[in-house]
Amino acid sequence: MSEIYEVIHRRRDVRGEFTGEPIAEEVLERILAAAHAAPSVGLTQPWDFILVRDDDTREAFRRHVYQQRREFADTLRGERADLFERIKVEGILESSLAVVVTYDPARGAPAVLGRHAIADAGLYSVCLAIQNLWLAATAEEYGVGWVSFYNEDYLAALLGIPAGIRPVAWLCLGPVSHLETAPDLERHGWRDRRPLAAAVHNERWGEQPAGAPADALPRAGH
Ligand SMILES: Cc1cc2nc3c(=O)[nH]c(=O)nc-3n(C[C@H](O)[C@H](O)[C@H](O)COP(=O)(O)O)c2cc1C
């Protein structure tokens, strides 16, 4: 029981700490099996996992991510722009392999039990598989880095993903030198984590639970 909490709080998004050592096949199998055990709307299991080891493919993707990074950087000004320049947003080449997770909305359709009112429920399911993968990798002392600086059509073409199936995440995976104790974005001063009390509402939005400090009240935009 306590181990799951320890893993949850030790998990980090990894960019700069990958060692590039190979991943043992049986460990990869356990991590993917954990992802595949996730809950899914209507038991659709709408995810697939593409394992990318090829250096040319990873290099092509890294170049694309770099362009996307530039596009985002161009929207920033002053101190924010300088700060972003110092933040690493991917470990594509340094990691041991990539797991690209996709979403197939047609799986189990049309009568997906539980998705008739909320189309996004399929996507939520894929994100739960990703979180299972992330936690399992952490339990195995590996690191995971989620890369989302990409155009979906570009990644679909790069990996031959059929029309209608969406890439949801490029996950860098592999052994790491260590896991930081605080998120990179916090360490670099980009953004701080919110206190839990600011995220908890009592009965209705904006109602502070009894005993919560006054500055914990949720505000718009936080
Ligand atoms: C949907 C999603 C997309 C993300 N995309 C990126 C990314 O492109 N590059 C990056 O460096 N981190 C990315 N991250 C990692 C977040 O920056 C990270 O989770 C957050 O700063 C908190 O840090 P922690 O995961 O170490 O707790 C992404 C995370 C999520 C959930």
The ligand as an ORCA input file, in Angstrom:
! r2SCAN-3c Opt
* xyz 0 1
  C       0.100     16.024    -21.583
  C       1.514     16.359    -21.181
  C       2.389     16.877    -22.122
  C       3.698     17.207    -21.766
  N       4.580     17.669    -22.708
  C       5.858     17.924    -22.377
  C       6.824     18.334    -23.345
  O       6.553     18.415    -24.550
  N       8.079     18.597    -22.941
  C       8.446     18.506    -21.629
  O       9.611     18.765    -21.326
  N       7.562     18.110    -20.681
  C       6.302     17.811    -21.029
  N       5.406     17.377    -20.070
  C       5.863     17.223    -18.664
  C       5.367     18.337    -17.748
  O       6.078     19.526    -17.998
  C       5.565     17.859    -16.310
  O       4.754     16.754    -16.075
  C       5.261     18.951    -15.282
  O       6.140     20.022    -15.411
  C       5.331     18.409    -13.854
  O       6.584     17.792    -13.641
  P       6.687     16.295    -13.139
  O       6.022     15.425    -14.179
  O       8.168     16.007    -13.036
  O       5.971     16.194    -11.831
  C       4.112     17.040    -20.423
  C       3.227     16.507    -19.485
  C       1.940     16.152    -19.853
  C       1.013     15.554    -18.819
*
